[in-house]
């Protein structure tokens, strides 16, 4: 699906969005200038798989630290997770690395992907995501994003994601005496 077709599908569902074009961004750090100019929650997206071949898309607030070593415990029912390849990403979600977005679930016609949403994102009325390409950012109401995900045949799992462990040794070394 093209970004234009995706935006038309959202409109057909009665979902209002606002889309801004910008230079390509591939990382959360590269997108800092976008966050400054577009209000709302900004996302990072992890395309993951386990050893049994199960596929997960985890959408989190851009600033949320995630302990990938423990994430499988939170998701449940899966073994340790690793990043899915660019080839698998294209095959299942129809996007390229750097353009991962929950909106790409529209391309998962076989329902292979389990979708997990960071609960901290729902504190924002508006969530910002790529519309299948990393040269655009689409603002969508949080409730409308959930509605759209369900319209693709995926049930969002809203979870508190595990944070990496705090390095107490570094804290003790830097604590004032």
Buried (B, 14 or more C-beta within 10 A) or exposed (E): BEBEEBBEBBEEEEBEBEBEEBEEBEEBEEBEEBBEEBEBBBBBBBBBBBEEEBBBBBBBBBEBEBEBEBBBEBBEEBEEBEEBEEEBBBEBBBBBBBBBBBBBBBBBEEEBBBBBBBBBBBEBEBBBBBBBBBBBBBBBBBEBBBBBBEBBEBEBBEBEBBEEEEEEEEEEEEEEE
